[in-house]
Amino acid sequence: FSETEIESIEKLTSEKLTEGLENARDWLLISCYCGQRVSDFLRFDKSMIRYEKNKAGELKPLIEFTQVKTDKIMTIPLHSKIIEIMKKYNGNFPRKISDQKYNEHIKKVCEKAKINKPIHGILFDHDKKEKIEKDYPKWRFVSSHIGRRSFATNNYGKIPTSFLMYITGHTTEAMFLTYIGKSNKDIAMELTN
């Protein structure tokens, strides 16, 4: 997602969403602001949060968890937008949801948020019982991985790459740059700026 598309998801009012869709929308936004895999962020619980003082002496929220895929213990800062979402749930994360339900619901959320930019791709047509290649609205391709990739892409160039790699769990810069779709030419052009 672009930052504008994330804003349009944030601006969806409760009246436009069922309780289930609003819950999925909140998890989707959390994923866009934490950069974690679905297998990790959907397990987030307020018991994983602790507060530490920064250099200025301010208490900052951190979340600590063990990544399912890598078995690595992670400690990452909680974005203020995540704290805002948690306030809606009395300091808790949204209600737990299965990966499958989450994927179904976030497509509907993105459709309601008018994430309609045409994307060329292949989807299965249930009526024709075959895969059809054509332009589809972007919301049709949305899945649980979009938040993690959006986090990495939207913060590239704003947050040092080493910090982004730590948060996303990429072990090499080459892997990370491939992940966010940066080519050697893109990097060279950024250097010229």
C-alpha contacts under 8 A as a table, 3 or more apart, distances in Angstrom:
res1	aa1	res2	aa2	distance
1	F	4	T	7.82
1	F	5	E	5.67
1	F	6	I	6.27
1	F	146	I	7.06
1	F	147	G	7.54
1	F	150	S	5.30
2	S	5	E	5.17
2	S	6	I	6.41
2	S	150	S	7.07
2	S	154	N	6.97
3	E	6	I	5.07
3	E	7	E	6.25
3	E	154	N	6.97
4	T	7	E	5.02
4	T	8	S	6.36
5	E	8	S	5.07
5	E	9	I	6.41
5	E	113	A	7.98
5	E	115	I	6.62
6	I	9	I	5.12
6	I	10	E	6.22
6	I	29	L	7.42
6	I	32	C	7.89
7	E	10	E	4.93
7	E	11	K	6.09
8	S	11	K	5.09
8	S	12	L	6.55
8	S	113	A	5.67
8	S	114	K	7.85
9	I	12	L	5.52
9	I	25	R	7.33
9	I	29	L	7.84
9	I	109	V	7.36
9	I	110	C	6.79
9	I	113	A	5.40
10	E	29	L	7.35
12	L	16	K	6.68
12	L	17	L	7.70
12	L	112	K	7.79
12	L	113	A	6.44
13	T	16	K	5.60
13	T	17	L	7.03
14	S	17	L	5.22
14	S	18	T	7.34
14	S	19	E	7.88
14	S	22	E	6.68
15	E	18	T	7.60
16	K	112	K	7.68
17	L	20	G	7.77
17	L	21	L	5.55
17	L	22	E	5.64
17	L	109	V	7.62
18	T	21	L	5.15
18	T	22	E	6.13
19	E	22	E	5.15
19	E	23	N	6.19
20	G	23	N	5.14
20	G	24	A	6.29
20	G	105	H	7.57
21	L	24	A	5.04
21	L	25	R	5.94
21	L	105	H	5.67
21	L	106	I	7.23
21	L	108	K	7.52
21	L	109	V	6.33
22	E	25	R	4.92
22	E	26	D	6.19
22	E	109	V	7.92
23	N	26	D	5.23
23	N	27	W	6.47
23	N	94	P	5.88
23	N	95	R	6.59
24	A	27	W	5.07
24	A	28	L	6.09
24	A	97	I	7.69
24	A	102	Y	5.83
24	A	105	H	6.09
24	A	106	I	6.10
24	A	109	V	7.90
25	R	28	L	4.95
25	R	29	L	6.25
25	R	105	H	7.86
25	R	106	I	6.31
25	R	109	V	6.33
26	D	29	L	5.14
26	D	30	I	6.20
26	D	85	I	6.72
26	D	94	P	6.79
27	W	30	I	4.94
27	W	31	S	6.22
27	W	42	L	7.33
27	W	94	P	6.70
28	L	31	S	5.12
28	L	32	C	6.40
28	L	106	I	7.02
28	L	144	S	7.76
28	L	147	G	6.42
29	L	32	C	5.01
29	L	33	Y	6.39
29	L	82	I	7.73
29	L	147	G	7.29
30	I	33	Y	5.18
30	I	34	C	6.10
30	I	41	F	7.78
30	I	81	K	7.74
30	I	82	I	5.65
30	I	85	I	7.97
30	I	147	G	7.93
31	S	34	C	5.26
31	S	35	G	5.75
31	S	36	Q	6.30
31	S	37	R	7.81
31	S	38	V	7.61
31	S	41	F	6.69
31	S	147	G	4.70
31	S	148	R	6.00
31	S	151	F	7.78
32	C	35	G	6.01
32	C	146	I	7.68
32	C	147	G	4.02
32	C	148	R	5.93
32	C	149	R	7.98
32	C	150	S	6.04
32	C	151	F	5.12
33	Y	79	H	6.22
33	Y	81	K	7.26
33	Y	82	I	6.98
33	Y	147	G	7.57
33	Y	151	F	6.10
34	C	41	F	7.97
34	C	76	I	8.00
34	C	78	L	7.09
34	C	79	H	7.07
34	C	148	R	7.31
34	C	151	F	6.98
34	C	167	I	7.84
35	G	147	G	6.52
35	G	148	R	4.12
35	G	149	R	7.12
35	G	150	S	7.78
35	G	151	F	5.15
35	G	152	A	6.62
35	G	167	I	6.62
35	G	168	T	5.79
36	Q	40	D	6.29
36	Q	41	F	5.94
36	Q	147	G	7.95
36	Q	148	R	5.52
36	Q	167	I	7.39
36	Q	168	T	6.14
37	R	40	D	5.34
37	R	41	F	6.30
37	R	145	H	6.83
37	R	148	R	6.37
38	V	41	F	5.37
38	V	42	L	5.79
38	V	99	D	7.34
38	V	144	S	6.09
38	V	145	H	6.85
39	S	42	L	6.14
39	S	43	R	7.01
39	S	67	Q	7.93
39	S	68	V	6.39
39	S	69	K	7.92
40	D	43	R	5.48
40	D	44	F	6.89
40	D	65	F	7.91
40	D	66	T	7.89
40	D	67	Q	5.97
40	D	68	V	6.32
41	F	44	F	5.17
42	L	96	K	6.77
42	L	97	I	7.25
43	R	96	K	7.57
44	F	48	M	6.99
44	F	65	F	7.95
44	F	93	F	6.90
45	D	48	M	5.70
45	D	49	I	7.64
45	D	92	N	6.86
45	D	93	F	6.10
46	K	49	I	5.44
46	K	91	G	7.28
46	K	92	N	5.57
46	K	93	F	6.67
47	S	50	R	7.97
48	M	63	I	5.41
48	M	64	E	5.39
48	M	65	F	6.52
49	I	61	P	6.53
49	I	62	L	5.58
49	I	63	I	4.40
49	I	64	E	6.43
50	R	61	P	5.82
50	R	62	L	5.44
50	R	63	I	6.36
50	R	64	E	7.77
51	Y	59	L	5.73
51	Y	60	K	5.28
51	Y	61	P	4.55
51	Y	62	L	5.97
52	E	58	E	7.90
52	E	59	L	5.25
52	E	60	K	5.41
52	E	61	P	6.66
52	E	62	L	7.30
53	K	56	A	7.51
53	K	57	G	5.06
53	K	58	E	5.07
53	K	59	L	4.35
53	K	60	K	6.06
54	N	57	G	5.21
54	N	58	E	5.50
54	N	59	L	6.48
54	N	60	K	6.77
55	K	58	E	7.48
60	K	77	P	7.49
61	P	77	P	6.02
61	P	78	L	5.61
62	L	75	T	6.38
62	L	76	I	5.48
62	L	77	P	4.30
62	L	78	L	5.40
63	I	74	M	7.93
63	I	75	T	5.56
63	I	76	I	5.54
63	I	77	P	6.27
63	I	78	L	6.39
64	E	73	I	7.09
64	E	74	M	5.47
64	E	75	T	4.31
64	E	76	I	6.64
65	F	73	I	5.72
65	F	74	M	5.40
65	F	75	T	6.70
66	T	71	D	5.66
66	T	72	K	5.36
66	T	73	I	4.23
66	T	74	M	5.87
67	Q	70	T	5.58
67	Q	71	D	5.00
67	Q	72	K	5.31
67	Q	73	I	6.33
67	Q	74	M	6.87
68	V	71	D	5.45
68	V	72	K	7.85
74	M	167	I	7.94
76	I	167	I	6.67
78	L	82	I	6.40
78	L	83	I	7.02
79	H	82	I	5.34
79	H	83	I	6.70
80	S	83	I	5.02
80	S	84	E	6.19
81	K	84	E	4.94
81	K	85	I	6.31
82	I	85	I	5.09
82	I	86	M	6.23
83	I	86	M	5.02
83	I	87	K	6.39
83	I	91	G	7.77
84	E	87	K	5.30
84	E	88	K	7.22
85	I	88	K	5.55
85	I	89	Y	7.26
85	I	93	F	7.64
86	M	89	Y	5.15
86	M	90	N	6.47
86	M	91	G	4.83
86	M	92	N	5.22
86	M	93	F	5.31
86	M	94	P	7.11
87	K	90	N	5.10
87	K	91	G	4.96
87	K	92	N	7.29
88	K	91	G	7.26
89	Y	92	N	5.16
89	Y	93	F	6.41
89	Y	94	P	6.33
97	I	101	K	6.50
97	I	102	Y	6.25
98	S	101	K	5.28
98	S	102	Y	6.01
99	D	102	Y	5.00
99	D	103	N	6.17
99	D	144	S	7.56
100	Q	103	N	5.23
100	Q	104	E	6.37
101	K	104	E	5.11
101	K	105	H	6.01
102	Y	105	H	5.19
102	Y	106	I	6.06
102	Y	144	S	7.23
103	N	106	I	5.48
103	N	107	K	6.60
103	N	142	V	7.68
103	N	143	S	5.35
103	N	144	S	5.76
104	E	107	K	5.69
104	E	108	K	6.93
105	H	108	K	5.22
105	H	109	V	6.22
106	I	109	V	4.81
106	I	110	C	6.04
106	I	142	V	7.11
106	I	143	S	7.21
106	I	144	S	7.96
107	K	110	C	5.19
107	K	111	E	6.16
107	K	139	W	5.57
107	K	140	R	6.24
107	K	141	F	7.70
107	K	142	V	5.74
107	K	143	S	7.24
108	K	111	E	4.99
108	K	112	K	6.23
108	K	139	W	7.75
109	V	112	K	5.18
109	V	113	A	6.20
110	C	113	A	4.82
110	C	114	K	6.18
110	C	115	I	5.45
110	C	139	W	5.30
110	C	142	V	7.72
111	E	114	K	5.06
111	E	115	I	5.89
111	E	116	N	7.18
111	E	139	W	5.55
111	E	140	R	7.90
112	K	115	I	7.74
114	K	139	W	7.86
115	I	137	P	7.14
115	I	138	K	5.92
115	I	139	W	5.46
116	N	137	P	4.39
116	N	138	K	5.17
116	N	139	W	6.20
117	K	137	P	5.50
117	K	138	K	5.35
118	P	135	D	5.60
118	P	136	Y	5.35
118	P	137	P	4.66
118	P	138	K	5.81
119	I	135	D	5.22
119	I	136	Y	5.41
119	I	137	P	6.07
119	I	138	K	5.55
120	H	133	E	7.29
120	H	134	K	5.48
120	H	135	D	4.17
120	H	136	Y	6.27
121	G	133	E	5.49
121	G	134	K	5.76
121	G	135	D	6.23
121	G	136	Y	7.08
122	I	131	K	6.20
122	I	132	I	5.40
122	I	133	E	4.23
122	I	134	K	6.52
123	L	131	K	5.39
123	L	132	I	5.58
123	L	133	E	6.66
124	F	129	K	7.02
124	F	130	E	5.60
124	F	131	K	4.13
124	F	132	I	6.12
125	D	128	K	5.48
125	D	129	K	5.56
125	D	130	E	5.49
125	D	131	K	5.82
125	D	132	I	6.44
126	H	129	K	4.80
126	H	130	E	7.02
136	Y	140	R	6.79
137	P	140	R	5.92
137	P	141	F	7.90
138	K	141	F	5.64
138	K	142	V	6.92
139	W	142	V	5.22
142	V	146	I	6.45
143	S	146	I	5.89
144	S	147	G	6.82
145	H	148	R	5.66
145	H	149	R	6.53
146	I	149	R	5.27
146	I	150	S	5.90
147	G	150	S	5.05
147	G	151	F	6.07
148	R	151	F	5.19
148	R	152	A	6.43
148	R	168	T	7.54
149	R	152	A	5.18
149	R	153	T	6.07
149	R	179	Y	7.67
149	R	180	I	6.71
150	S	153	T	5.13
150	S	154	N	5.71
151	F	154	N	5.41
151	F	155	N	6.04
152	A	155	N	5.49
152	A	156	Y	6.04
152	A	164	L	6.58
152	A	168	T	7.36
152	A	180	I	6.58
153	T	156	Y	5.31
153	T	180	I	5.51
155	N	158	K	5.19
155	N	159	I	5.75
155	N	164	L	7.63
156	Y	159	I	6.14
156	Y	160	P	7.45
156	Y	161	T	6.63
156	Y	164	L	7.49
157	G	160	P	6.72
157	G	161	T	7.33
159	I	163	F	6.72
159	I	164	L	6.69
160	P	163	F	5.43
160	P	164	L	6.55
161	T	164	L	5.00
161	T	165	M	6.03
161	T	173	E	7.70
162	S	165	M	5.08
162	S	166	Y	6.24
162	S	173	E	7.83
163	F	166	Y	5.06
163	F	167	I	6.31
164	L	167	I	5.15
164	L	168	T	6.07
165	M	168	T	5.19
165	M	169	G	5.57
165	M	170	H	4.97
165	M	171	T	6.87
165	M	172	T	7.72
165	M	173	E	7.29
165	M	176	F	6.57
166	Y	169	G	5.09
166	Y	170	H	6.66
166	Y	171	T	7.84
170	H	173	E	7.34
170	H	175	M	6.52
170	H	176	F	5.72
171	T	175	M	7.23
171	T	176	F	7.76
172	T	175	M	5.27
172	T	176	F	6.37
173	E	176	F	4.95
173	E	177	L	6.03
174	A	177	L	5.23
174	A	178	T	6.17
175	M	178	T	5.19
175	M	179	Y	6.09
176	F	179	Y	4.93
176	F	180	I	6.43
177	L	180	I	5.28
177	L	181	G	6.07
177	L	182	K	5.15
177	L	183	S	7.42
178	T	181	G	4.90
178	T	182	K	5.80
178	T	183	S	7.19
179	Y	182	K	7.74
182	K	186	D	5.81
182	K	187	I	6.77
183	S	186	D	5.12
183	S	187	I	6.40
184	N	187	I	5.16
184	N	188	A	6.11
185	K	188	A	5.00
185	K	189	M	6.11
186	D	189	M	5.16
186	D	190	E	6.23
187	I	190	E	5.07
187	I	191	L	6.25
188	A	191	L	5.07
188	A	192	T	6.48
189	M	192	T	5.15
189	M	193	N	6.85
190	E	193	N	5.31
